[in-house]
Amino acid sequence: MTTVLIADDQPLQRLGFRMLLEGTPGMDAVGEAGHGAEAVRMAAELRPDVVLMDVRMPGMDGIEATRRIVATGGRTRVLILTTFDLDEYAYAGLRAGASGFLLKDARPEELVAGIRAVATGDAVVAPALTRRLLDAHAHQVLSPAGAADSQADPRLRALSEREHEVLVAIGKGWTNAEIAERLVLTESTVKKHVGRVLAKIGARDRIHAVIMAYDAGLVRPRS
């Protein structure tokens, strides 16, 4: 059973999500929060598998709530709900530790699939779309000269030469198939490399590996 906490300041929106979840086998809506602080408190109490998080809420917004929930180090993952596919809020949510985002008008089957994916540790944003988000908004946090020196991060020094190549490829938004083709590897080998890269750099999923590649200066925003 996948347990879900719904965090949205609109009662009718929460009701719609609850009805969808309660009508879906294997899903359980364990609570509803109307603002960020309440979402943080309820996530700590209920320890749901997934928090369905609206970013625009009164008081503590969904970005700060996501940051605090992820910072606990618990199993709960956050799925951001946003209005536009290149919304700066979605970008901020990913940097805060969310495992992906979906549009608020996503079809019911897309929402359910996204929740299930996040609950099992996957990310629900395609790597190329993550790259688009970072290219669109990285100037908000990166200096004009780029990010920090990658050699200063001990997590990156732990990577082998091949793993370093794979991390750069992930940062560029390449799929496993594209990495396999360009690095002349089998897809099964690429999957193993990706798994080792995520473990060594402490990334929760592929999305955060992309963000780390930006922060380390391995990938630069495209103009």
C-alpha positions, -999 to 999 in steps of 0.1 A, spaced: 0 0 0 14 34 -10 5 61 16 1 97 4 -2 130 23 -20 157 2 -7 192 8 -27 219 -10 -44 250 3 -75 245 -19 -101 222 -2 -117 212 -34 -84 203 -49 -76 182 -19 -110 165 -21 -104 157 -58 -70 141 -50 -84 122 -21 -112 108 -42 -88 97 -69 -65 80 -44 -92 63 -25 -106 49 -58 -72 35 -68 -62 0 -56 -30 1 -36 -33 38 -27 -42 53 7 -46 91 13 -35 92 50 -39 129 56 -45 164 42 -25 196 49 -36 231 40 -3 249 43 35 241 44 40 240 82 11 216 86 25 194 58 59 192 76 42 183 109 19 157 94 48 142 74 67 137 106 37 121 123 24 100 96 56 92 77 38 87 43 56 72 13 48 104 -8 37 139 -1 18 154 -30 30 190 -25 15 222 -40 41 249 -40 19 280 -36 5 279 -1 1 306 26 27 309 53 54 283 47 53 275 10 57 241 -5 94 247 -13 104 253 23 81 224 34 98 201 9 133 212 21 124 204 57 107 171 50 137 159 29 162 172 55 149 147 81 164 119 61 133 98 63 118 76 36 91 102 26 95 115 -9 79 147 -23 61 151 -56 57 187 -65 25 200 -82 29 230 -104 10 250 -130 36 253 -158 61 228 -171 90 253 -168 78 270 -136 106 284 -114 87 269 -85 93 234 -100 130 242 -104 132 254 -68 113 223 -56 138 200 -73 167 218 -57 149 215 -23 149 177 -27 117 169 -44 118 137 -65 100 152 -94 70 173 -104 37 170 -123 14 196 -137 -17 201 -116 -39 193 -146 -22 160 -152 -45 132 -162 -55 109 -132 -35 80 -146 -4 102 -149 -8 114 -113 -12 78 -100 18 66 -121 39 95 -108 31 88 -72 39 51 -76 72 59 -94 83 83 -66 73 58 -39 96 32 -54 125 56 -56 123 67 -92 121 103 -105 91 114 -125 107 142 -145 125 132 -177 162 140 -176 159 162 -206 132 182 -190 153 186 -158 180 199 -181 156 224 -196 146 236 -161 181 241 -150 191 259 -182 161 282 -177 167 290 -141 203 281 -131 213 318 -134 194 323 -102 219 304 -81 250 299 -102 276 326 -107 284 338 -143 316 319 -142 298 287 -134 295 266 -103 320 255 -77 352 237 -87 344 201 -91 377 190 -76 367 205 -43 339 180 -38 351 147 -23 321 128 -36 333 135 -72 368 125 -64 355 91 -54 342 85 -90 362 65 -115 370 81 -149 342 62 -165 317 71 -137 328 107 -141 319 105 -178 286 90 -169 278 118 -144 285 144 -171 262 125 -195 235 124 -169 239 162 -164 234 167 -201 201 150 -199 211 119 -219 190 87 -214 207 54 -207 203 45 -243 220 77 -254 249 72 -229 253 36 -241 255 47 -277 279 76 -272 302 59 -247 301 26 -266 287 6 -237 257 -18 -233 226 -4 -216 230 -29 -187 265 -16 -181 253 20 -182 226 11 -156 253 -3 -133 274 28 -137 245 51 -130 237 32 -99 272 34 -86 274 71 -95 242 79 -75 255 59 -45 289 76 -45 276 112 -48 247 106 -24 220 115 -50 185 103 -42 178 99 -78 188 109 -113 173 144 -110 196 153 -82 226 139 -100 217 164 -128 216 192 -102 249 182 -87 265 181 -121 254 217 -125 265 227 -90 300 212 -96 304 230 -129 305 197 -149 276 210 -170 270 247 -179 236 263 -186 229 266 -223 221 301 -235 
